[in-house]
Amino acid sequence: MAADRPGRTGPTLTVIVPCAGAARRFDAPYPKELHRIDHDQSIIDHALAPVRDFAARRGARVRLVVVIRPHKTDTVAYLARYADVLETVFVHQTDRHGPDLAGAVTAALPLCAGATAVVLPDQVVTDDALAQRFAEAHDLLERHPYAVLAALIDDPVRLANDGALRLRGQGPVRRVEHAADKPRDPSGFNAAWATVFAAAHHRDALPRIMVGAGATALVDAPAVLVDGFHNVNRVDDL
Protein backbone atom coordinates (compact mmCIF):
# COMPACT_ATOMS: atom_id res chain seq x y z
CA MET A 1 0.00 0.00 0.00
CA ALA A 2 1.60 3.24 -1.12
CA ALA A 3 0.93 6.38 0.89
CA ASP A 4 0.29 9.89 -0.44
CA ARG A 5 0.19 9.05 -4.15
CA PRO A 6 -0.49 12.10 -6.34
CA GLY A 7 -4.16 12.28 -7.25
CA ARG A 8 -5.15 9.66 -4.70
CA THR A 9 -7.40 10.63 -1.79
CA GLY A 10 -6.00 9.19 1.42
CA PRO A 11 -6.93 9.29 5.08
CA THR A 12 -7.24 12.60 6.86
CA LEU A 13 -5.30 11.07 9.75
CA THR A 14 -3.33 7.90 10.34
CA VAL A 15 -3.00 6.69 13.93
CA ILE A 16 -0.17 4.30 14.78
CA VAL A 17 -1.03 2.03 17.71
CA PRO A 18 2.02 -0.02 18.85
CA CYS A 19 0.73 -3.29 20.36
CA ALA A 20 3.74 -5.55 19.81
CA GLY A 21 5.25 -5.40 23.30
CA ALA A 22 5.42 -8.30 25.73
CA ALA A 23 4.33 -6.23 28.78
CA ARG A 24 6.51 -8.26 31.13
CA ARG A 25 6.04 -5.82 34.02
CA PHE A 26 2.26 -6.00 33.74
CA ASP A 27 2.25 -9.66 34.85
CA ALA A 28 -1.15 -10.68 33.46
CA PRO A 29 -2.20 -13.66 31.29
CA TYR A 30 -3.64 -11.33 28.63
CA PRO A 31 -2.33 -8.35 26.64
CA LYS A 32 -1.96 -5.24 28.76
CA GLU A 33 -4.05 -3.13 26.39
CA LEU A 34 -7.04 -5.44 26.95
CA HIS A 35 -7.08 -4.91 30.72
CA ARG A 36 -10.55 -3.76 31.83
CA ILE A 37 -10.56 -0.45 33.66
CA ASP A 38 -14.33 -0.20 33.95
CA HIS A 39 -17.38 -2.33 33.18
CA ASP A 40 -17.49 -1.64 29.46
CA GLN A 41 -14.04 -0.71 28.27
CA SER A 42 -10.41 -1.81 28.23
CA ILE A 43 -7.33 0.40 28.29
CA ILE A 44 -7.13 0.44 24.50
CA ASP A 45 -10.75 1.62 24.22
CA HIS A 46 -9.89 4.64 26.34
CA ALA A 47 -6.78 5.29 24.25
CA LEU A 48 -8.81 5.19 21.04
CA ALA A 49 -11.81 7.17 22.30
CA PRO A 50 -10.57 10.55 20.98
CA VAL A 51 -9.69 8.92 17.65
CA ARG A 52 -13.24 7.62 17.23
CA ASP A 53 -14.62 11.00 18.22
CA PHE A 54 -12.37 12.76 15.69
CA ALA A 55 -13.56 10.46 12.89
CA ALA A 56 -17.23 10.87 13.83
CA ARG A 57 -17.27 14.65 14.37
CA ARG A 58 -15.18 15.49 11.33
CA GLY A 59 -16.68 12.84 9.07
CA ALA A 60 -13.03 12.04 8.49
CA ARG A 61 -11.42 8.95 7.07
CA VAL A 62 -9.06 7.72 9.78
CA ARG A 63 -6.67 4.83 9.31
CA LEU A 64 -5.62 2.80 12.33
CA VAL A 65 -2.27 1.03 11.86
CA VAL A 66 -1.91 -1.48 14.67
CA VAL A 67 1.57 -2.93 15.12
CA ILE A 68 1.60 -6.50 16.44
CA ARG A 69 3.69 -9.61 16.94
CA PRO A 70 2.42 -13.21 16.66
CA HIS A 71 1.40 -13.40 20.35
CA LYS A 72 -1.15 -10.58 19.93
CA THR A 73 -3.97 -12.55 18.28
CA ASP A 74 -6.36 -11.60 21.12
CA THR A 75 -5.74 -7.93 20.42
CA VAL A 76 -6.41 -8.41 16.71
CA ALA A 77 -9.73 -10.08 17.49
CA TYR A 78 -10.70 -7.42 20.03
CA LEU A 79 -10.10 -4.54 17.62
CA ALA A 80 -12.61 -5.95 15.13
CA ARG A 81 -15.11 -3.71 16.94
CA TYR A 82 -13.48 -0.70 15.28
CA ALA A 83 -13.58 -2.00 11.71
CA ASP A 84 -16.77 -0.13 10.79
CA VAL A 85 -15.63 3.26 12.07
CA LEU A 86 -11.85 3.23 11.56
CA GLU A 87 -9.92 1.86 8.58
CA THR A 88 -8.04 -0.75 10.59
CA VAL A 89 -4.92 -2.51 9.28
CA PHE A 90 -2.32 -4.64 11.04
CA VAL A 91 1.41 -4.95 10.47
CA HIS A 92 3.93 -7.26 12.13
CA GLN A 93 6.98 -5.77 13.82
CA THR A 94 9.97 -7.91 12.90
CA ASP A 95 13.69 -7.81 13.67
CA ARG A 96 14.38 -5.77 10.54
CA HIS A 97 12.28 -2.92 11.90
CA GLY A 98 14.31 -2.68 15.09
CA PRO A 99 13.22 -3.13 18.71
CA ASP A 100 10.87 -1.35 21.04
CA LEU A 101 8.66 1.61 20.22
CA ALA A 102 10.89 3.05 17.50
CA GLY A 103 10.80 -0.29 15.68
CA ALA A 104 7.02 -0.44 15.96
CA VAL A 105 6.65 3.01 14.42
CA THR A 106 9.12 2.08 11.67
CA ALA A 107 7.00 -0.97 10.83
CA ALA A 108 3.88 1.20 10.58
CA LEU A 109 5.25 4.04 8.42
CA PRO A 110 4.77 2.40 4.97
CA LEU A 111 1.04 2.16 5.74
CA CYS A 112 0.68 5.77 6.85
CA ALA A 113 -0.88 8.57 4.83
CA GLY A 114 -1.74 12.13 5.73
CA ALA A 115 -1.07 13.55 9.16
CA THR A 116 0.08 10.85 11.58
CA ALA A 117 -0.27 10.40 15.32
CA VAL A 118 1.29 7.85 17.66
CA VAL A 119 -1.24 6.70 20.28
CA LEU A 120 0.09 4.29 22.87
CA PRO A 121 -2.45 1.63 23.89
CA ASP A 122 -1.26 1.57 27.51
CA GLN A 123 -1.79 5.26 28.23
CA VAL A 124 -5.01 6.56 29.72
CA VAL A 125 -6.05 10.21 29.83
CA THR A 126 -9.14 10.89 31.93
CA ASP A 127 -9.59 14.53 30.91
CA ASP A 128 -13.25 15.12 30.02
CA ALA A 129 -12.11 17.42 27.21
CA LEU A 130 -9.68 14.88 25.71
CA ALA A 131 -11.53 14.55 22.38
CA GLN A 132 -11.52 18.32 21.91
CA ARG A 133 -7.83 18.57 22.85
CA PHE A 134 -6.96 15.76 20.41
CA ALA A 135 -8.67 17.62 17.58
CA GLU A 136 -6.95 20.88 18.56
CA ALA A 137 -3.53 19.22 18.45
CA HIS A 138 -4.27 17.75 15.03
CA ASP A 139 -5.36 21.13 13.68
CA LEU A 140 -2.11 22.73 14.81
CA LEU A 141 -0.35 20.69 12.12
CA GLU A 142 -1.65 23.21 9.60
CA ARG A 143 1.03 25.59 10.92
CA HIS A 144 3.56 23.31 12.62
CA PRO A 145 5.43 20.13 11.65
CA TYR A 146 4.69 18.51 15.03
CA ALA A 147 2.27 18.90 17.92
CA VAL A 148 1.77 16.98 21.15
CA LEU A 149 -0.83 16.27 23.77
CA ALA A 150 1.00 16.76 27.06
CA ALA A 151 0.35 16.56 30.80
CA LEU A 152 2.13 18.61 33.43
CA ILE A 153 4.07 16.27 35.76
CA ASP A 154 6.48 17.03 38.60
CA ASP A 155 7.34 13.45 39.60
CA PRO A 156 10.95 12.71 38.49
CA VAL A 157 10.34 8.94 38.58
CA ARG A 158 7.45 9.22 36.15
CA LEU A 159 9.36 11.64 33.93
CA ALA A 160 12.30 9.22 33.75
CA ASN A 161 9.96 6.56 32.36
CA ASP A 162 7.98 8.68 29.88
CA GLY A 163 8.49 10.95 26.95
CA ALA A 164 9.58 13.99 28.95
CA LEU A 165 9.11 17.62 27.96
CA ARG A 166 10.13 21.02 29.25
CA LEU A 167 7.30 23.40 28.39
CA ARG A 168 7.37 27.18 28.39
CA GLY A 169 4.56 29.69 28.46
CA GLN A 170 1.18 29.82 30.14
CA GLY A 171 -2.32 28.70 29.27
CA PRO A 172 -3.73 25.53 27.69
CA VAL A 173 -1.31 25.55 24.72
CA ARG A 174 2.41 25.89 25.43
CA ARG A 175 5.66 25.37 23.53
CA VAL A 176 8.20 22.58 23.83
CA GLU A 177 11.53 23.94 24.99
CA HIS A 178 13.27 20.57 25.40
CA ALA A 179 12.29 16.91 24.91
CA ALA A 180 13.76 13.46 25.58
CA ASP A 181 12.33 9.97 25.80
CA LYS A 182 13.02 8.38 29.21
CA PRO A 183 15.76 10.87 30.15
CA ARG A 184 18.49 9.65 32.50
CA ASP A 185 18.29 12.98 34.28
CA PRO A 186 14.66 14.12 34.47
CA SER A 187 15.46 17.36 36.29
CA GLY A 188 14.38 20.37 34.30
CA PHE A 189 11.44 18.60 32.68
CA ASN A 190 7.91 19.50 33.73
CA ALA A 191 5.59 17.46 31.48
CA ALA A 192 5.17 14.20 29.59
CA TRP A 193 3.70 13.64 26.16
CA ALA A 194 0.65 11.45 25.71
CA THR A 195 0.31 11.64 21.91
CA VAL A 196 2.72 12.89 19.25
CA PHE A 197 1.34 14.27 15.97
CA ALA A 198 3.35 14.79 12.78
CA ALA A 199 2.36 16.52 9.58
CA ALA A 200 2.44 14.32 6.49
CA HIS A 201 5.86 15.45 5.29
CA HIS A 202 7.45 15.08 8.72
CA ARG A 203 6.19 11.67 9.88
CA ASP A 204 9.36 9.84 8.80
CA ALA A 205 11.08 11.38 11.84
CA LEU A 206 8.64 9.72 14.27
CA PRO A 207 10.84 6.64 14.98
CA ARG A 208 13.74 8.92 15.96
CA ILE A 209 11.47 11.01 18.16
CA MET A 210 10.51 7.88 20.09
CA VAL A 211 14.14 7.17 21.11
CA GLY A 212 16.13 9.23 23.58
CA ALA A 213 17.65 12.43 22.25
CA GLY A 214 15.82 12.17 18.93
CA ALA A 215 12.84 13.72 20.68
CA THR A 216 14.54 17.12 20.30
CA ALA A 217 12.76 17.29 16.92
CA LEU A 218 9.76 18.35 19.02
CA VAL A 219 11.47 21.54 20.22
CA ASP A 220 9.26 24.56 19.53
CA ALA A 221 6.23 22.34 18.79
CA PRO A 222 2.93 23.39 20.38
CA ALA A 223 1.82 21.30 23.35
CA VAL A 224 -1.90 21.05 24.13
CA LEU A 225 -2.35 20.31 27.83
CA VAL A 226 -4.55 17.51 29.18
CA ASP A 227 -5.25 16.32 32.73
CA GLY A 228 -5.38 12.86 34.25
CA PHE A 229 -2.53 11.18 32.36
CA HIS A 230 -1.63 7.60 33.38
CA ASN A 231 1.07 5.42 31.82
CA VAL A 232 -0.05 1.89 32.70
CA ASN A 233 2.91 -0.41 33.31
CA ARG A 234 1.42 -2.44 36.15
CA VAL A 235 -2.10 -3.45 37.11
CA ASP A 236 -2.02 -1.08 40.11
CA ASP A 237 -1.13 1.98 37.99
CA LEU A 238 -4.82 2.76 37.63
C-alpha positions as CSV (number, residue, x, y, z in Angstrom):
1,M,0.0,0.0,0.0
2,A,1.6,3.2,-1.1
3,A,0.9,6.4,0.9
4,D,0.3,9.9,-0.4
5,R,0.2,9.1,-4.1
6,P,-0.5,12.1,-6.3
7,G,-4.2,12.3,-7.3
8,R,-5.2,9.7,-4.7
9,T,-7.4,10.6,-1.8
10,G,-6.0,9.2,1.4
11,P,-6.9,9.3,5.1
12,T,-7.2,12.6,6.9
13,L,-5.3,11.1,9.7
14,T,-3.3,7.9,10.3
15,V,-3.0,6.7,13.9
16,I,-0.2,4.3,14.8
17,V,-1.0,2.0,17.7
18,P,2.0,0.0,18.9
19,C,0.7,-3.3,20.4
20,A,3.7,-5.5,19.8
21,G,5.2,-5.4,23.3
22,A,5.4,-8.3,25.7
23,A,4.3,-6.2,28.8
24,R,6.5,-8.3,31.1
25,R,6.0,-5.8,34.0
26,F,2.3,-6.0,33.7
27,D,2.2,-9.7,34.9
28,A,-1.1,-10.7,33.5
29,P,-2.2,-13.7,31.3
30,Y,-3.6,-11.3,28.6
31,P,-2.3,-8.3,26.6
32,K,-2.0,-5.2,28.8
33,E,-4.1,-3.1,26.4
34,L,-7.0,-5.4,26.9
35,H,-7.1,-4.9,30.7
36,R,-10.5,-3.8,31.8
37,I,-10.6,-0.5,33.7
38,D,-14.3,-0.2,34.0
39,H,-17.4,-2.3,33.2
40,D,-17.5,-1.6,29.5
41,Q,-14.0,-0.7,28.3
42,S,-10.4,-1.8,28.2
43,I,-7.3,0.4,28.3
44,I,-7.1,0.4,24.5
45,D,-10.7,1.6,24.2
46,H,-9.9,4.6,26.3
47,A,-6.8,5.3,24.3
48,L,-8.8,5.2,21.0
49,A,-11.8,7.2,22.3
50,P,-10.6,10.6,21.0
51,V,-9.7,8.9,17.6
52,R,-13.2,7.6,17.2
53,D,-14.6,11.0,18.2
54,F,-12.4,12.8,15.7
55,A,-13.6,10.5,12.9
56,A,-17.2,10.9,13.8
57,R,-17.3,14.6,14.4
58,R,-15.2,15.5,11.3
59,G,-16.7,12.8,9.1
60,A,-13.0,12.0,8.5
61,R,-11.4,8.9,7.1
62,V,-9.1,7.7,9.8
63,R,-6.7,4.8,9.3
64,L,-5.6,2.8,12.3
65,V,-2.3,1.0,11.9
66,V,-1.9,-1.5,14.7
67,V,1.6,-2.9,15.1
68,I,1.6,-6.5,16.4
69,R,3.7,-9.6,16.9
70,P,2.4,-13.2,16.7
71,H,1.4,-13.4,20.3
72,K,-1.1,-10.6,19.9
73,T,-4.0,-12.5,18.3
74,D,-6.4,-11.6,21.1
75,T,-5.7,-7.9,20.4
76,V,-6.4,-8.4,16.7
77,A,-9.7,-10.1,17.5
78,Y,-10.7,-7.4,20.0
79,L,-10.1,-4.5,17.6
80,A,-12.6,-6.0,15.1
81,R,-15.1,-3.7,16.9
82,Y,-13.5,-0.7,15.3
83,A,-13.6,-2.0,11.7
84,D,-16.8,-0.1,10.8
85,V,-15.6,3.3,12.1
86,L,-11.9,3.2,11.6
87,E,-9.9,1.9,8.6
88,T,-8.0,-0.8,10.6
89,V,-4.9,-2.5,9.3
90,F,-2.3,-4.6,11.0
91,V,1.4,-5.0,10.5
92,H,3.9,-7.3,12.1
93,Q,7.0,-5.8,13.8
94,T,10.0,-7.9,12.9
95,D,13.7,-7.8,13.7
96,R,14.4,-5.8,10.5
97,H,12.3,-2.9,11.9
98,G,14.3,-2.7,15.1
99,P,13.2,-3.1,18.7
100,D,10.9,-1.4,21.0
101,L,8.7,1.6,20.2
102,A,10.9,3.1,17.5
103,G,10.8,-0.3,15.7
104,A,7.0,-0.4,16.0
105,V,6.6,3.0,14.4
106,T,9.1,2.1,11.7
107,A,7.0,-1.0,10.8
108,A,3.9,1.2,10.6
109,L,5.3,4.0,8.4
110,P,4.8,2.4,5.0
111,L,1.0,2.2,5.7
112,C,0.7,5.8,6.9
113,A,-0.9,8.6,4.8
114,G,-1.7,12.1,5.7
115,A,-1.1,13.5,9.2
116,T,0.1,10.8,11.6
117,A,-0.3,10.4,15.3
118,V,1.3,7.8,17.7
119,V,-1.2,6.7,20.3
120,L,0.1,4.3,22.9
121,P,-2.4,1.6,23.9
122,D,-1.3,1.6,27.5
123,Q,-1.8,5.3,28.2
124,V,-5.0,6.6,29.7
125,V,-6.1,10.2,29.8
126,T,-9.1,10.9,31.9
127,D,-9.6,14.5,30.9
128,D,-13.2,15.1,30.0
129,A,-12.1,17.4,27.2
130,L,-9.7,14.9,25.7
131,A,-11.5,14.6,22.4
132,Q,-11.5,18.3,21.9
133,R,-7.8,18.6,22.8
134,F,-7.0,15.8,20.4
135,A,-8.7,17.6,17.6
136,E,-7.0,20.9,18.6
137,A,-3.5,19.2,18.4
138,H,-4.3,17.7,15.0
139,D,-5.4,21.1,13.7
140,L,-2.1,22.7,14.8
141,L,-0.4,20.7,12.1
142,E,-1.6,23.2,9.6
143,R,1.0,25.6,10.9
144,H,3.6,23.3,12.6
145,P,5.4,20.1,11.6
146,Y,4.7,18.5,15.0
147,A,2.3,18.9,17.9
148,V,1.8,17.0,21.2
149,L,-0.8,16.3,23.8
150,A,1.0,16.8,27.1
151,A,0.3,16.6,30.8
152,L,2.1,18.6,33.4
153,I,4.1,16.3,35.8
154,D,6.5,17.0,38.6
155,D,7.3,13.5,39.6
156,P,10.9,12.7,38.5
157,V,10.3,8.9,38.6
158,R,7.5,9.2,36.2
159,L,9.4,11.6,33.9
160,A,12.3,9.2,33.7
161,N,10.0,6.6,32.4
162,D,8.0,8.7,29.9
163,G,8.5,11.0,26.9
164,A,9.6,14.0,29.0
165,L,9.1,17.6,28.0
166,R,10.1,21.0,29.3
167,L,7.3,23.4,28.4
168,R,7.4,27.2,28.4
169,G,4.6,29.7,28.5
170,Q,1.2,29.8,30.1
171,G,-2.3,28.7,29.3
172,P,-3.7,25.5,27.7
173,V,-1.3,25.6,24.7
174,R,2.4,25.9,25.4
175,R,5.7,25.4,23.5
176,V,8.2,22.6,23.8
177,E,11.5,23.9,25.0
178,H,13.3,20.6,25.4
179,A,12.3,16.9,24.9
180,A,13.8,13.5,25.6
181,D,12.3,10.0,25.8
182,K,13.0,8.4,29.2
183,P,15.8,10.9,30.1
184,R,18.5,9.6,32.5
185,D,18.3,13.0,34.3
186,P,14.7,14.1,34.5
187,S,15.5,17.4,36.3
188,G,14.4,20.4,34.3
189,F,11.4,18.6,32.7
190,N,7.9,19.5,33.7
191,A,5.6,17.5,31.5
192,A,5.2,14.2,29.6
193,W,3.7,13.6,26.2
194,A,0.6,11.4,25.7
195,T,0.3,11.6,21.9
196,V,2.7,12.9,19.2
197,F,1.3,14.3,16.0
198,A,3.4,14.8,12.8
199,A,2.4,16.5,9.6
200,A,2.4,14.3,6.5
201,H,5.9,15.5,5.3
202,H,7.4,15.1,8.7
203,R,6.2,11.7,9.9
204,D,9.4,9.8,8.8
205,A,11.1,11.4,11.8
206,L,8.6,9.7,14.3
207,P,10.8,6.6,15.0
208,R,13.7,8.9,16.0
209,I,11.5,11.0,18.2
210,M,10.5,7.9,20.1
211,V,14.1,7.2,21.1
212,G,16.1,9.2,23.6
213,A,17.7,12.4,22.3
214,G,15.8,12.2,18.9
215,A,12.8,13.7,20.7
216,T,14.5,17.1,20.3
217,A,12.8,17.3,16.9
218,L,9.8,18.4,19.0
219,V,11.5,21.5,20.2
220,D,9.3,24.6,19.5
221,A,6.2,22.3,18.8
222,P,2.9,23.4,20.4
223,A,1.8,21.3,23.4
224,V,-1.9,21.0,24.1
225,L,-2.4,20.3,27.8
226,V,-4.6,17.5,29.2
227,D,-5.2,16.3,32.7
228,G,-5.4,12.9,34.2
229,F,-2.5,11.2,32.4
230,H,-1.6,7.6,33.4
231,N,1.1,5.4,31.8
232,V,0.0,1.9,32.7
233,N,2.9,-0.4,33.3
234,R,1.4,-2.4,36.1
235,V,-2.1,-3.4,37.1
236,D,-2.0,-1.1,40.1
237,D,-1.1,2.0,38.0
238,L,-4.8,2.8,37.6
